[in-house]
Amino acid sequence: MVEVLSTFPEISGDWLLMGRGPMLRMGLEGPGPGAITAMLPTVPQRAVTSGQVLAVTVDQVGKENTLLVSVQAQAGYQRQFNEPRFLKDMTPYALPGFTGSTYRAFEVSGDSMAPTYKHHDLVVCSFVERWDLLKPHESYVLVTAENVLLKRLVAPITDRRGTIELHSDNGGQYGVYALPVADLLELWMVRGFISTNAPGRPDTANEKLREAIEALGHNYQEVMRFLDNSARGSVELRGPMIEVS
């Protein structure tokens, strides 16, 4: 046992020997870059949370780093998301506008949340401590023992024995499915994202349509109003009439 604690000084002796308190010790390293700190939960007993200690890394002045969890690292993250040795190997970032809280960036894999988030985009998330106070219809990264998922949640989590609905923005190809709350290890709310897909040239179709309509002597706004009303069952149009085939 002494050998284990010597090899892994970040593990609490009380937790290992007696099963008491958090697994990780507070202040696992001294101040300095890459130091690991364990954040103890300070929430009411009836609050719905993960109930786990959150480990974070800090920079030279003690401020928390934003760690990037790439697609390659996500398989290991599911099993080692709170292990100091694993966190120390992750790339730390300081992102403007993301300070004063615990943030983590996750690389998007797949197209289930397209067109909102595309493959290889980076979502920057804040740690959600109170699951029963989460904001409905926002995007969240959910960490389970099996997956790291980016989904939209429509309701707070109020019962650890229940299930939650996971919604995809790409609803045409991905349906809604339920996840047992007991499978959820961590929850992160998306606060922003960094896109690796630079936008192309704006679509010029509307501009060309405007030019064609005005070249025929018609008012573009009136024509668009006519088309909109036609779709709703009304065909009122002031000014010159045109045929719509």
C-alpha positions in Angstrom: 0.0 0.0 0.0 2.9 2.4 0.8 4.4 1.6 -2.6 1.1 2.5 -4.3 0.8 5.8 -2.5 4.5 6.6 -3.2 4.0 5.9 -6.9 0.7 7.8 -7.1 0.9 10.6 -4.6 -2.2 12.2 -6.0 -4.3 9.4 -4.5 -5.7 10.1 -1.0 -4.6 7.6 1.6 -8.0 7.9 3.4 -9.8 7.1 0.2 -7.6 4.1 -0.7 -7.4 2.5 2.8 -10.8 3.5 4.4 -13.0 4.5 1.4 -13.5 7.9 2.9 -13.4 11.3 1.2 -12.4 12.1 -2.4 -10.1 9.9 -4.4 -7.7 12.8 -5.3 -5.9 14.9 -2.8 -6.3 18.7 -2.9 -3.3 20.5 -4.4 -1.7 17.4 -6.0 1.3 19.4 -7.1 2.6 22.7 -6.0 1.9 25.9 -8.0 3.3 25.9 -11.4 2.5 25.0 -15.0 0.7 21.7 -15.4 -0.2 21.5 -11.7 -3.2 19.3 -11.0 -5.9 20.6 -8.6 -8.9 18.6 -7.4 -12.1 20.6 -7.1 -14.4 19.3 -4.3 -18.1 19.6 -5.0 -19.8 22.2 -2.7 -23.5 21.7 -3.7 -26.6 20.9 -1.6 -27.1 17.3 -0.8 -30.3 17.0 -2.9 -28.7 18.6 -6.0 -28.3 16.3 -9.0 -24.6 16.1 -9.8 -22.0 13.6 -10.9 -20.9 13.4 -7.3 -17.3 13.1 -8.5 -14.2 15.2 -7.9 -13.2 17.3 -10.9 -9.4 17.4 -11.6 -8.1 20.4 -13.6 -4.7 21.8 -14.6 -3.4 25.3 -13.9 -0.8 27.6 -15.4 2.1 29.4 -13.8 -0.1 31.8 -11.9 -2.7 29.3 -10.8 -5.3 29.9 -13.4 -7.1 27.0 -14.9 -6.1 25.8 -18.3 -8.6 25.0 -21.1 -7.7 21.4 -22.1 -8.3 20.2 -25.6 -9.8 16.7 -25.9 -9.1 15.6 -29.5 -11.0 12.8 -31.2 -8.0 10.5 -30.6 -7.9 11.4 -26.9 -11.6 10.8 -26.4 -11.4 7.0 -26.1 -9.0 7.4 -23.2 -10.9 10.3 -21.8 -13.9 8.1 -21.0 -11.8 6.1 -18.7 -9.2 8.6 -17.4 -11.0 11.9 -17.4 -10.0 12.6 -13.8 -6.5 11.0 -13.7 -3.8 13.5 -13.2 -1.3 11.6 -15.4 -3.7 11.6 -18.3 -4.7 15.3 -17.9 -1.0 16.4 -17.8 -0.4 14.9 -21.2 -3.3 17.0 -22.8 -2.5 20.2 -24.6 -3.5 23.3 -22.4 -4.8 26.5 -24.0 -5.6 30.0 -22.9 -8.6 31.2 -25.0 -9.6 34.8 -24.9 -13.1 35.2 -23.3 -13.0 31.9 -21.6 -11.7 32.6 -18.1 -12.9 32.5 -14.5 -14.5 29.0 -14.8 -13.6 25.5 -15.7 -13.5 25.0 -19.5 -12.6 22.1 -21.7 -12.6 21.9 -25.5 -13.8 18.8 -27.4 -13.2 18.0 -31.0 -16.4 17.2 -32.9 -16.6 13.8 -34.6 -19.3 13.0 -37.2 -22.2 15.0 -38.5 -25.0 14.3 -36.0 -25.0 18.0 -34.9 -24.7 19.4 -38.4 -25.2 22.0 -39.7 -24.6 23.7 -36.3 -21.3 21.9 -35.6 -19.3 20.2 -38.3 -16.8 17.4 -38.2 -13.5 18.5 -36.6 -15.0 21.7 -35.2 -13.9 22.4 -31.6 -16.6 23.1 -29.0 -15.5 25.1 -25.9 -17.5 24.0 -22.9 -17.9 24.9 -19.2 -18.3 22.3 -16.6 -21.9 21.7 -15.4 -21.9 21.1 -11.7 -25.7 21.2 -11.1 -27.4 18.9 -13.6 -30.9 19.8 -12.2 -30.2 23.5 -13.2 -29.0 23.0 -16.8 -30.5 25.1 -19.5 -32.9 23.3 -21.8 -32.4 23.1 -25.6 -28.7 24.0 -25.3 -25.8 21.9 -26.6 -23.9 19.7 -24.2 -21.0 17.3 -24.2 -21.9 14.2 -22.3 -19.2 11.8 -21.0 -20.2 8.2 -20.4 -18.1 5.1 -19.8 -18.7 4.2 -23.5 -18.7 7.5 -25.4 -18.1 11.3 -25.5 -21.3 12.7 -27.1 -22.3 16.1 -28.4 -26.1 16.4 -28.1 -28.8 18.8 -27.3 -30.7 18.3 -24.0 -34.3 19.6 -23.8 -34.9 19.3 -20.0 -32.9 19.5 -16.7 -31.9 16.2 -15.0 -33.9 15.8 -11.9 -33.7 12.1 -11.2 -30.5 10.0 -11.2 -32.6 6.9 -11.7 -34.3 8.2 -14.8 -33.3 8.8 -18.4 -32.6 11.8 -20.5 -33.4 12.5 -24.2 -30.5 13.2 -26.5 -31.4 15.2 -29.6 -29.3 15.7 -32.7 -29.5 18.9 -34.9 -29.2 16.6 -37.9 -32.6 15.1 -37.2 -33.1 13.8 -40.7 -30.5 11.1 -40.1 -30.3 10.8 -36.4 -33.3 10.1 -34.2 -33.9 11.0 -30.5 -32.7 8.3 -28.1 -32.7 7.9 -24.3 -29.7 7.6 -22.1 -29.8 6.4 -18.4 -28.7 9.2 -16.1 -26.7 6.6 -14.2 -24.4 6.2 -17.2 -23.5 9.9 -17.2 -20.1 10.7 -15.7 -19.5 14.4 -16.7 -21.6 17.1 -18.4 -20.2 20.1 -20.2 -22.2 23.0 -21.7 -21.1 24.4 -25.0 -20.3 28.1 -24.7 -18.7 28.6 -28.1 -16.9 26.8 -30.9 -14.0 27.1 -33.2 -14.7 26.1 -36.7 -12.1 24.4 -39.0 -14.5 24.9 -41.9 -13.9 28.4 -43.4 -17.2 29.8 -44.9 -17.2 29.9 -48.7 -18.4 32.7 -50.9 -22.0 33.8 -50.0 -24.8 32.3 -52.1 -25.5 34.7 -55.0 -28.7 33.0 -56.1 -31.0 35.6 -54.4 -29.1 38.5 -56.0 -29.4 36.9 -59.5 -33.1 36.3 -58.9 -33.6 40.0 -57.9 -31.8 41.1 -61.1 -33.9 38.9 -63.3 -37.2 40.0 -61.7 -36.3 43.7 -61.9 -35.1 43.3 -65.6 -38.7 42.1 -66.4 -40.0 45.4 -64.9 -41.4 43.9 -61.6 -40.8 44.9 -58.0 -38.7 42.3 -56.3 -40.3 42.8 -52.8 -43.8 42.5 -54.3 -42.9 39.4 -56.1 -41.5 37.7 -53.0 -44.5 38.8 -51.0 -46.7 37.2 -53.8 -44.8 33.9 -53.6 -45.0 33.9 -49.8 -48.8 34.5 -49.9 -49.3 31.9 -52.6 -47.6 29.3 -50.4 -50.2 30.3 -47.7 -53.2 30.2 -50.0 -53.4 33.9 -50.8 -52.5 35.4 -54.2 -52.9 39.1 -53.5 -50.4 41.3 -55.4 -50.3 45.0 -55.9 -48.8 46.3 -59.1 -48.0 44.3 -62.3 -48.9 40.6 -62.2 -46.6 37.8 -63.4 -47.2 34.2 -64.1 -45.6 31.7 -61.7 -45.3 28.3 -63.4 
